[in-house]
């Protein structure tokens, strides 16, 4: 191929320019798709990023030593929160460090908004290097392009998504690349730095996002396979322990995950295979050549049986610290939970088959081709090295398996499918071009026809259907602008209300609200909250849920004794006009849509408060619960949800309630609570209602 210039011993050719061009295209595509939310406003997105921003700000302003001693008194009043023991520490440290290096004149808030987009886009280069190591340059380029448009990865790395996944995936994939590169390289000078660096970076990834432990599982399985697929036993005897020691030592530097991971199932999944590898090499060394593999497999079966038995019996014996339920559920999708708090979180929903097809689309077919080609003896020998092939299959199958538990873990299915489909498409491309040359088919016609079909297949999920493709489905306003409601709008209701709290309440005021909004209140309003999105104390969340469905007098006693000064509720809906009267349809994604979860978390019978549709409140709910009285609405009648015509003054199945405004606790009243603030869309009777309602606890109330 045409040489462009020479720099030292490196001969820069036209194909290198092509590689750089495709990587730039991948980075740019990734950046632009992830930045679509800027059209609505330049804000942090979702809830957790606000705490992560505040924690990063603390490091920038106070330094690391203060950070590791920090007990956050704005969280979990009155106990507070030990931040370094309960947070993704490396996310905060990395963001603070990169801001100080590259932040320039930008504000930290703006920097953290861009942070996930930048690191997600940089990861296209990392996955290119990883897949190139496994399946060659062509496969690596396909992987970079696929990663840049993969919907499950995009939706967890958009503008403002200053959460764990973007940085965790960057560190995790980089750590895996360095491990495989260290095991594959022939340059002895860089083997040790790569293996140690792999362990350190993978440890950083785990301290950034707990989900990285699902990269640890395939690494452990790969170590189990190494005695049967590699012959350089002397090298593996020191290189694998070096990596494992480096990784676990790095993890021990952090309080989270720390020792609970190293001496729990996570550490066991690496330490066990490493011990197996060493003993297996000894067994094979003293075995006859014809029985080496058999003896090793017998020992492997024994280890797997013993390990499985230890894990199964661990619940009673407590030999190993167990991870939280959501991680156990990913390992064993057949586990079920009776904890409504876990079930109430949307990202903990089980992935459906239709969702999987939508998320991965045509790549599922190409990943199937990748597995088929990898198992084909002829093609495998021609294109893939044995150990790299085994790792890609292990990572692929385990990634798809664990992602079946939660929608959130679909990122692992995406990575698996990206790697396998890139390998499959790369081999298919090379074989078709080879066939064209061998059979003297018009070479250019064959190439352009094939590329046209492939491009068409890959572009289809990006543009079809119009309002539900991979690109448009990720275009949504930051949550702070629509409250996480069902409405695709951007308003200042939440920002205005949070600012009102900051400027109109005493600094030591304690705000009670459902845990979803805790990080917003503590970060923007700078006021302590009872609970927040860390969900550190499920009993405290349950107590507040029970408070919401208690009678107003009982709730006043509980909140007054707890030291709460204000309580906040959020209602989302839309206004309809009927003969000049403003009526409202609720159930737009605020607390009115979550009330059934409040009841379940509180351990209360739902049927006591809701009609059989599970949404419409009974008279008991509206008249006898704190939540029903804090909602500034009363049921007027029930209408047909299709034609919006009045049908009944009482509930009937299939009908939908409509409401009129009704503030039960006015600001000048003598009840247990006083309405002190309503957000603009509520006060102005806007067509779309994002009502943030704030009530003051009346300390002078006499029951």
HUKA-V218744 format. One record per pair of residues at least 24 apart in sequence whose ideal C-beta (glycine too) atoms are under 7 Angstrom apart, sorted by the first residue. I is the first residue (numbers start at 1). J is the second residue. If there is no record, write none. Layout:
# HUKA-V218744
<<I & J> <I & J>>
This chain:
# HUKA-V218744
<<19 & 137> <19 & 141> <22 & 141> <22 & 144> <22 & 145> <23 & 124> <23 & 125> <23 & 128> <23 & 144> <26 & 124> <26 & 144> <26 & 145> <26 & 148> <27 & 121> <27 & 124> <29 & 148> <29 & 149> <30 & 120> <30 & 121> <30 & 124> <30 & 148> <31 & 117> <31 & 121> <33 & 149> <33 & 154> <33 & 471> <33 & 474> <34 & 117> <34 & 120> <34 & 154> <34 & 157> <34 & 158> <34 & 159> <35 & 117> <35 & 159> <36 & 474> <36 & 475> <37 & 158> <37 & 159> <37 & 160> <37 & 475> <37 & 476> <37 & 477> <37 & 478> <38 & 159> <40 & 477> <40 & 478> <40 & 481> <40 & 490> <41 & 477> <41 & 478> <41 & 481> <41 & 490> <42 & 110> <42 & 113> <43 & 113> <43 & 160> <43 & 478> <43 & 480> <43 & 481> <44 & 112> <44 & 113> <44 & 160> <44 & 162> <44 & 478> <44 & 480> <45 & 158> <45 & 159> <45 & 160> <45 & 161> <45 & 478> <45 & 479> <46 & 161> <46 & 163> <46 & 479> <47 & 479> <47 & 516> <47 & 519> <47 & 520> <47 & 533> <48 & 163> <48 & 519> <48 & 533> <49 & 112> <49 & 160> <49 & 161> <49 & 162> <49 & 163> <50 & 519> <50 & 520> <50 & 523> <50 & 524> <51 & 519> <51 & 523> <51 & 533> <52 & 91> <52 & 92> <52 & 162> <52 & 163> <53 & 109> <53 & 112> <53 & 162> <53 & 523> <54 & 523> <55 & 83> <55 & 87> <55 & 92> <56 & 92> <56 & 95> <56 & 96> <56 & 108> <56 & 112> <57 & 108> <59 & 92> <59 & 93> <59 & 96> <60 & 96> <60 & 99> <60 & 100> <60 & 108> <73 & 528> <74 & 522> <74 & 527> <74 & 528> <74 & 529> <75 & 522> <75 & 529> <75 & 532> <75 & 534> <76 & 531> <76 & 532> <76 & 536> <76 & 537> <77 & 510> <77 & 528> <77 & 529> <77 & 530> <78 & 563> <81 & 534> <81 & 536> <84 & 255> <85 & 255> <85 & 256> <86 & 256> <86 & 534> <86 & 536> <87 & 256> <88 & 164> <88 & 207> <88 & 208> <88 & 209> <89 & 207> <89 & 254> <89 & 256> <90 & 204> <90 & 207> <90 & 208> <91 & 164> <91 & 167> <91 & 208> <94 & 167> <112 & 162> <113 & 159> <113 & 160> <115 & 162> <116 & 157> <116 & 161> <116 & 162> <116 & 166> <117 & 159> <119 & 166> <119 & 167> <119 & 170> <120 & 157> <120 & 166> <122 & 170> <123 & 147> <123 & 169> <123 & 170> <123 & 173> <124 & 148> <126 & 170> <126 & 173> <126 & 174> <126 & 177> <127 & 173> <127 & 418> <129 & 177> <130 & 173> <130 & 176> <130 & 177> <131 & 419> <131 & 422> <133 & 177> <133 & 180> <133 & 181> <133 & 184> <133 & 388> <134 & 388> <134 & 392> <134 & 419> <134 & 423> <135 & 383> <135 & 384> <135 & 422> <135 & 423> <135 & 426> <136 & 383> <136 & 426> <138 & 426> <138 & 429> <138 & 430> <139 & 422> <139 & 423> <139 & 426> <142 & 422> <142 & 425> <142 & 426> <143 & 418> <143 & 419> <143 & 422> <146 & 363> <146 & 418> <146 & 421> <146 & 422> <147 & 418> <149 & 462> <149 & 470> <150 & 414> <150 & 418> <151 & 359> <151 & 470> <151 & 473> <151 & 474> <152 & 359> <152 & 410> <152 & 411> <152 & 414> <153 & 411> <153 & 414> <154 & 474> <155 & 474> <156 & 411> <158 & 474> <160 & 478> <164 & 208> <164 & 209> <165 & 209> <165 & 411> <167 & 208> <168 & 205> <168 & 208> <168 & 209> <168 & 211> <168 & 212> <169 & 411> <171 & 201> <171 & 202> <171 & 204> <171 & 205> <171 & 208> <172 & 202> <172 & 205> <172 & 212> <172 & 215> <174 & 201> <175 & 201> <175 & 202> <175 & 205> <176 & 215> <179 & 243> <180 & 388> <180 & 391> <182 & 239> <183 & 239> <191 & 239> <195 & 239> <195 & 242> <195 & 243> <195 & 246> <196 & 242> <196 & 246> <198 & 243> <199 & 243> <199 & 246> <199 & 247> <199 & 250> <200 & 246> <200 & 250> <202 & 247> <203 & 247> <203 & 250> <203 & 251> <204 & 250> <206 & 251> <206 & 257> <207 & 254> <210 & 257> <211 & 409> <213 & 266> <213 & 327> <214 & 330> <214 & 402> <214 & 412> <216 & 266> <216 & 269> <216 & 270> <217 & 269> <217 & 398> <218 & 394> <218 & 395> <218 & 398> <219 & 270> <220 & 269> <220 & 270> <220 & 273> <221 & 394> <221 & 398> <222 & 390> <222 & 391> <222 & 394> <223 & 273> <223 & 274> <223 & 277> <224 & 273> <224 & 276> <224 & 300> <225 & 390> <226 & 277> <227 & 277> <227 & 280> <227 & 281> <227 & 284> <227 & 296> <228 & 293> <228 & 296> <229 & 386> <229 & 387> <229 & 390> <230 & 387> <233 & 281> <236 & 277> <237 & 278> <237 & 281> <240 & 274> <240 & 277> <241 & 274> <244 & 270> <244 & 271> <244 & 274> <260 & 321> <263 & 321> <264 & 320> <264 & 321> <264 & 322> <264 & 323> <265 & 311> <265 & 320> <265 & 322> <265 & 323> <268 & 320> <272 & 307> <276 & 300> <276 & 303> <326 & 406> <329 & 405> <330 & 402> <330 & 405> <330 & 406> <330 & 409> <331 & 402> <333 & 404> <333 & 405> <340 & 597> <340 & 600> <340 & 601> <341 & 535> <341 & 538> <341 & 541> <341 & 601> <344 & 597> <344 & 601> <347 & 406> <347 & 407> <347 & 408> <348 & 406> <349 & 407> <350 & 405> <350 & 406> <351 & 403> <351 & 404> <351 & 406> <351 & 407> <351 & 410> <355 & 407> <359 & 410> <359 & 414> <360 & 413> <360 & 414> <360 & 417> <361 & 461> <362 & 457> <362 & 458> <362 & 460> <362 & 461> <363 & 417> <363 & 418> <363 & 421> <364 & 417> <366 & 421> <366 & 424> <366 & 425> <367 & 417> <367 & 420> <367 & 421> <367 & 424> <369 & 424> <369 & 428> <370 & 420> <370 & 421> <370 & 423> <370 & 424> <371 & 420> <373 & 423> <373 & 424> <373 & 427> <374 & 423> <379 & 427> <383 & 427> <392 & 419> <392 & 420> <392 & 423> <395 & 419> <396 & 420> <480 & 520> <482 & 690> <483 & 570> <483 & 572> <483 & 590> <483 & 690> <484 & 589> <485 & 572> <485 & 588> <485 & 589> <485 & 590> <485 & 690> <486 & 588> <486 & 589> <487 & 572> <487 & 588> <487 & 688> <489 & 688> <491 & 681> <491 & 690> <492 & 680> <493 & 679> <493 & 680> <493 & 681> <493 & 690> <493 & 692> <494 & 520> <494 & 692> <496 & 679> <496 & 680> <497 & 677> <497 & 679> <497 & 692> <497 & 694> <498 & 524> <498 & 525> <500 & 677> <501 & 525> <501 & 527> <501 & 694> <502 & 526> <505 & 566> <509 & 565> <509 & 566> <510 & 563> <510 & 564> <510 & 565> <511 & 566> <511 & 568> <512 & 544> <512 & 559> <512 & 564> <512 & 567> <513 & 567> <513 & 568> <514 & 591> <514 & 594> <515 & 541> <517 & 568> <517 & 570> <530 & 562> <530 & 564> <541 & 601> <542 & 601> <542 & 602> <545 & 598> <545 & 601> <545 & 602> <546 & 602> <547 & 626> <548 & 598> <548 & 625> <548 & 626> <548 & 627> <549 & 598> <549 & 599> <549 & 602> <549 & 604> <549 & 609> <549 & 625> <549 & 627> <550 & 625> <550 & 626> <551 & 624> <551 & 625> <552 & 626> <552 & 629> <552 & 672> <553 & 672> <553 & 703> <555 & 626> <556 & 672> <556 & 701> <559 & 697> <560 & 697> <564 & 697> <565 & 696> <565 & 697> <566 & 694> <566 & 695> <566 & 696> <566 & 697> <567 & 630> <567 & 673> <567 & 695> <567 & 697> <568 & 692> <568 & 694> <569 & 630> <569 & 631> <569 & 693> <570 & 691> <570 & 692> <571 & 631> <571 & 689> <571 & 691> <571 & 693> <572 & 689> <572 & 690> <573 & 689> <574 & 687> <574 & 688> <574 & 689> <575 & 685> <575 & 686> <575 & 687> <575 & 689> <576 & 644> <582 & 685> <583 & 636> <583 & 658> <583 & 659> <583 & 660> <584 & 633> <584 & 658> <584 & 659> <584 & 689> <585 & 656> <585 & 658> <586 & 633> <586 & 659> <587 & 615> <592 & 631> <595 & 627> <598 & 627> <611 & 651> <612 & 653> <613 & 653> <616 & 651> <616 & 657> <629 & 664> <629 & 665> <630 & 693> <630 & 695> <632 & 661> <632 & 662> <632 & 663> <632 & 693> <633 & 659> <633 & 660> <633 & 661> <633 & 662> <634 & 659> <634 & 660> <634 & 662> <635 & 659> <636 & 660> <665 & 695> <671 & 698> <671 & 701> <672 & 698> <672 & 701> <673 & 697> <673 & 698> <674 & 698>>
